Amino acid sequence: MKRVLVGLGVLFALLLAILVIRALPTGAPAAGGATVEIPLDEPAIAGRLAEAIRIPTVSPAPPAERDPKPFEDFLVWMEGAYPVLHATLSRERVGGSSLLYTWPGTDPDAAPVLLAAHYDVVPVNPGSESAWTYPPFAGTIADGYVWGRGALDDKNAVVALLEAVTVLIESGFRPERTVYLAFGHDEEIGGQEGARAIAERLESRGVRAAWSLDEGSYVVEGVLPGLDVPVASVNVAEKGYLTLELVARGEGGHSSMPPPETAVGILAVAIARLQDEPMPSGIDGLTAEFLDALAGHLPFPLRLAVANRWLFGGLIASQLGGIGPGNALVRTTTAPTMLTGSIKENVLPTEAVGTVNFRLHPRDSIADVLAHVERVVDDPRVEVRMPRPGNEASKVSRTDSEGFRSIARAVREVYGPIVVAPGLTLGGTDSRHYGRVAVDAYRFNPMRVAGGDVAGFHGTDERMGIEELALGTRVYIRLLQIAAGAADAPDAPEA
């Protein structure tokens, strides 16, 4: 017996040693080298973002139609605000009001790169105008911020890209590889007219970009407890999109004489089952890569768990699954969003319909979701209907590519100590279209966003810090230097 206990003790000690050794820091330091100083006229850049916000380029939800005048006004504003860029790059109008700019490279054999953003914005929720600190389309500059709809999503990136290219042109920079700038006008409603048309035009010309960069995540802090360095999540994929309708049928009639189960009750049970049994979670693939990139900078207990996922993977997935963003990172999410039933409160419906929206993790397919829903609902009285085709999750772009390395280097050279991690975009972007003409598609807006500002996305008091806008502009400048030529040039362009 003593020998057994000694043997168990030795095994436990070995196990503990393995766990600890695997948790020892092995990753690269957060800093990516000395930062590059790039002087900019920050108030002037903020002023131009404010001007852009004052043009209400709203994409309303269908079937409402957009007002074309603000979009025309915005295109005119772009020409007037950036004359040097428009004198140097060619500009094509595509798909109505979207724009494709071409900056020819000196090496025709080099694969081009594509940088994208969109200038349409979501509507302001009716009745919420009075809750804004400043009017949503006033473009107010106050308290170190530019306030208004589009400041975060996504006119900040449009302005930062235009500023970056202008600064480089004025410094005498010429790209070795061709650079495309794509600015969509309908991203908020799917990009079917704009980004898709731009991608089709490039495809018809045989263009195959080495990589593309569109909106996605930002530079954020406090991603996990105890993580004391900012994180740039360069998203290498985006979730798919699928909406299903659950249709339950029952006897009609008067509510004073209801059957044991009404159509609404049958539907409620089906929806409850889906919520109680979501799609499986997992710490694998892209989620694992994201955590691995952070692991070396976490407090030891968290690092121990992340480094030993073979033992703690289930616990990590369970903990992440308990919070909204974490849950979205580890699984395909299930979100009941709409319900319809009777036309009158005392009339039993013959049909009740529940709408459920799914955001597909790259590990899952539309067929997987359909099979899951059918199995979990398991009720012949409930029809599962797909009202329109969904979108599969995007392919996962490489992290060992020249494109990812260029983005990571530019971010580190501007921000200094920072963790660059491959991430997953939880919503949809125009990259779903640009990915068809790029070997790798990345999703990242190189500006810092504080936790308190996140609520501004599609919400109230949307704002962008003046300093943060300038940081993003610097990243774009450095990225173009690195990716399109003069990568190691020590001299930054003058303001």
N, C-alpha and C positions, 0 to 999 in steps of 0.2 A: 504493500500500500504506500509505503514511504517513497519507493522508487517511482510509483505512478504520480504522486504529488509533485516530486522533484521534476519528473518529465513534463508535467503540465505547466509547472512554473517556468521551465526553460522555454517551452513553446510560447507561453504568454510573453516572456521577455523578448523572444525573437520577433513575435508579432508586433509588439510595441516598438521595437527598434526599427522594423520595416516601416511602420506607419510614420514614425518621426523622421526617418531618413528621407522618405518620399516627400515629406512636407517641408524639407529644408529649402530655402530660397535658391532657385536655379535660373530664374528668368532674367531677362535683360533689365538694366535699370530703367526707371521711368523716363529719365532725361534722354534726349536723342542727340546730345552734343550742344555746342554753343549756339545761342539764339542769334538770328540774323536781324539786324536793325533795318527797318524799312520806314523812313519818314513819310507820313501822310498828313494831309489837311483834314483832320477828323471832323471838325465842324462842317466843312463843305460837303463831305460825304453824307453826314447825317441830314444836312439840308436837302440834298437830292433825294434821299429816301423819304423825307417828309413830303416833298413834292409828288413823288410817286404814289404815296398813300392817299393824297388828296384827290386822286382820280379814281373813282369808285368802280373798278373793273370787277363787278360782282357776277359770279356764275350761280344763278339761282337753281334750285333743284327742279328737274323736269316734273311736270310738263311746262312750267313757267319758262318764258323766253327771256334771254338776256337782252339788255339794252346795248346796241352796238356802238353808240356814240362814245361812251367812256373808253372803249377799247381803241377806237380810232384816235381819240385824244391822247391815249397813252403812247401809241406808236409815234405820233407827232412829237410828244414830249421827249421820247428817247433820242430822236434825231437832234433836237435842239440842245439837250443836256449833254450829249456826247458827240460833238461834231468831229473830233479827231478820229474816234473809232469808226464813224460812218464814212469818213474819207478814206479809210485804209482797208476795211473789211467789206466784202460784198454782202448784200442783204437780200434775202428772198422772203416773200410773204407766202406762207403755206397754210392750207387748211382753213382759210378764212382770215384769222387774225394772229396766227402764230408766226414766229420769225426764225429763220435759219441764217446765221452769219458764218462766213467762211474766211478764215485767215490763212492764206496759202503758205505752206512751208517751203523752205529752200531745198529740201530733199524729197523729191516726188516718190521715192521708193519706201519712205518711212510710213508706217501705219499711222493714221491720224488719231486724235483723241477728241472726245465729245464732252463738253461741259454744258449742263442743262439747269434750268430753273423754270418756274411758271409765274406769271404775273396776274392771273385771276385770283380772286379771293372768295371766301364763303360769305353769305349774307350775315348781317347782324340780326340776332334773334329779335323779332318784333316785340316791343315793349321793354327791352333791356337797355335802350339807349341812355336812359337816365342813370343807370348803374355804372356807366363809364366815367372814369375820372376826367377824361377829355373826350370830346365828340369823336366817334370812331373813324371819321374820314376827314378830320381836321389836320392830321399830320402835325400834331403839336410836339415841340421839342421842349422838354422840361425835366428837371431832376436827373439829368444824365441819361435820359431815354428819348427815343423817338416813339411816339404813341400812335396807335391806330391799326385798323384792319389791314393785314398784309405785312406788318412789321416783322412778324416771325414766319409767316407762311404766305408767300415765299418771296415777297418783293425785296427783302433784305438780300437774298442771294442774287437776284437779278441785278440790283444796284452794285453789290460787291464785285460781281463778275465784270460788269461794264467799267467800273472804276479800275479794276486790276488790269484789264486789257489796255485801257487808256494810259495808265501810268507806264506800262511797258512800252507802248508805242512811242510815247514822248521821251522815253529814255534811249530810244534807238534800237530796242530789242526786235529781232526778227526770229520767228520760230523756225526750227529745222524741220519739224513735222507739221502738217496741216492741223489747225485747230478749228473745230466747229463749236459754235455757241447756239444752243436751241432754247427758245423761250416759248413755252406753251401758253395758250389762252384759255384752256378748258380742263386743266388737270383736276379741278375740284369736282368735276362731273364725269371723270373717266378718261379724258384726253383722247377721245375717239376722233375728234376733228383735227386737233392740233398735233400732239406728239406722234400719234399713229401716222398722220400724213407726212410728218417730217421723216420718220423712220422709213416709210415706204419710198419717199423720194431718194433718200440716201441709198437704200437698197437697190433701187432701179439703176443707180449709177455705179453699182458694184462697190460701194464704200463699205469697208469693214474696219471699224475703229479698234485699236488695241484695247481700249477701255473707255467707259463712260462714267461720268460722275453727276449725280442728281441729288435732290434733297433726300433726307433720311433722318439720321440722328444728329445730335449736336455734341459739343463738349460740355460735359456735366460733372457734377461733384456729388459725393455721397451715394454712389450707386449701390454699395453694400455697407453695412455697419463696420466702422473701423477703417475703411478705405480712405486714406488721407491725401490721395493725389487725384487730380481730375482725370476723367476718362473720355477719350475720343472714340466713340463706337462707330467705326467705319462699316456700315452694314453691307454685307455681301449677298444678301437675299432679301426678298420680301414675301410676306405671307400671301397665300391665295385667298380667294373670296368666293363664297357660296351662300346663297339664300334658298332655303327650303320652306315650303308651306305644309303644315300638318292640317289635314282636312278631316274633321269628325262629323259624322252624320247621325241624326236621331229623329225621333218622331216630333212633328210640330204640334201645335195646339195652344191651349190657354195655360198660362202659368199656374192657375189655380188647381190644375189636375196634372201635375208633372209625373212622368214615369220615374222609375228608380234612378236612372241615369239620363241626363240630358246631353245633347251634343257638346255643350260647354263643359260639363263635368268630365266627359270622356276626353276632350281636348286637354283639360287641365291636368289630368292624370298623365297623359302622354308627355306634356311639357315638363312636369315634375320629374318624370323618369329620366328625361334627357339631362336635366340639371343635376340630378343625383348621380348620374353615371356619365361624366364627360369623357371625351376622347382620352386615351392613355397619355400620360406624361412621360418624360424621359430626360435624363442628363446625358445626351449623346450628340454626335455631330457638331452642328454649329453652336449649340448651347454649351457643349463641353469646351469648344475652342474659346468661347467668350470667357468662361470661368477660368480656364487655364491661363489666359492672358492676364487676368487680375490676380491670380493666386499668389504670386510672389510678393504682392503688396498688401496682402490681407493680414490681420492679426493671426497669431499662431493657431488658435482653435479653429477658425474658419479655414485657414490654409491646410490644416491637417485633414479636415473633411473633404475639401475640394481635391486635394492631392491623392486621396484614397477613395475615389468614387466607387470602386469595386465593393467597398464596404458600406459607405455612407451615401451612395447615390440616391437610394430611395428616400432617405431622410431629407437630403437637399431638395429633391423634387417636391416632396411634401411641403417643405417650408416655403419654397418659391411659389408653389401652387396656391398658397393661402393669401397671396396679395395679387392685385390686378396685373401690374406689369410683369411680375414674376410668373404668374400663371400663363400669361400670353407667350412668354419666352419658352416654356417647356412643353406646350401642347397646342393642338388645334382647339380654339375656344368656341364655346356654345353660348349664344346670346339670343334668347327670345326677345323680340322687339315690338311686335304688333299683334293685335287681337281683333277679330271681328265676329259678330254673332247676330243676334236678333235685331230687327229694325225697331222694336218697341219693348219697353221694360216688362210688359206682361204677356209677351208672345214668345213661345218656345221656338228656338231656331231649328230649322231642319239641317242647317250646316253651320259649323263654327270653324274658323280658320285662324291658325296661329303661325306667325312668320318667325323663323329662326335664322339668325345670321351666324355663319361659321367663318373664322379666319384660319386658313389651313397652314399648319406647320409644314416645312419642307419634307418631313418624313411621311406625310400623309397625302393621299390623292382624293379627288372628288369621289371616286368609286369607294374608297375606304370610308369616307364620311357617310355616304348613302347606306352602305352595308351596316355601319354602326347604328345609324338612326333606325333602320328597319329592325335590327336585332333588339335594341333597347326598348323601343315603343311596343313592339310585339303585340299589336292589336289589329285584327282585320277590319275593325270599324274605322280605323284611321288611315287615310291615304297620305302617302308622302309624295309631294309634288315639287318639281323644280320649275318655277315660273320663268326662269331665263337661264341661259348657260352661265356657269361660273368660271372663275379663273383659277387654274392650278397655281400652286406656289411657284415662284421663280426658281430657276436653277441657282445653285450656290456658286458664286464666283470665287476665284482662287485668292488665297492670301499669300502665296509664294510668287506672285506675279510682279512684273515691273510696275504695273499700275498701283497695286496696293502699297508696294514699297515707296513709290513716289509720294503718294498721299500721306503715308505715315511720316516720311522724312520731312515734308513741308510742315506738317502739324507740329512736330517736335522742334523744328528750327524756329518756329514762331512762338510757341507756348512754353518751351523749355520742359521741365519735369512733367511728364504726362504719360499715361498708359494708352496705347493705341490697341484696340481690341476689335476683332471681327464680330459684327452684331447682326441682328435681324430686324428689319423694318416691319412693324406690326400692322400698319395700314397699307394703302396702295399709293403708288407714285407713277409718274410718267416713265420711270425706268422699265416698267412692264412692256413698253413699246420700244424704247431705245435699246433694250437688251437684244433685240433681233438684229441689230447692226453693230454690236460690240462683242468682242470676245469675252470681256468681263464687264459687269455692270455694278458700280458701287453707289451707295446712297449715304451721303454725309454732307451736312451743312457745317462748315468749319468755324462756327461762332459759338461762344460760350453762353449757356442759358442757365440761370439760377433756378433752383427748385420752385421758388414762388412765382416764376414767370411762366412755368409750363401750362398753367391753367389758361393762359391767353390763347393757346392754340384753339382756333374756332370758338373761343369764348370771349369773355369780357375783359377789357383793359389789356388787350394785346399790345406788347411793347418790345423794343429792342434797344439794348444798351449802346450808347455811342461808342464806348471803348470796345465792346464786343463786335460791333459792326466793322470797326477798323481792324480788329484781329482777324476776322474772316477775310477781309480784303487782302491782308498781308499773306494769309495762307494761299489764296488763289494766285497772288503774284509769284510767290515762291514755287508753287506747284507748276505753274506754266514755265518758269525758268528751268526747273528740274526735268519736267516731262517733255517739253517741246524744244529744249536746247539751252545752252549756257548753264548746264546743271551745276557746275562747280564754280560759277562766276562769283567771286567774293564781294563784288560791289553791288549793293542794292540800288535800285533806281531812285532818283531824286523825286521829291514830292512836286 
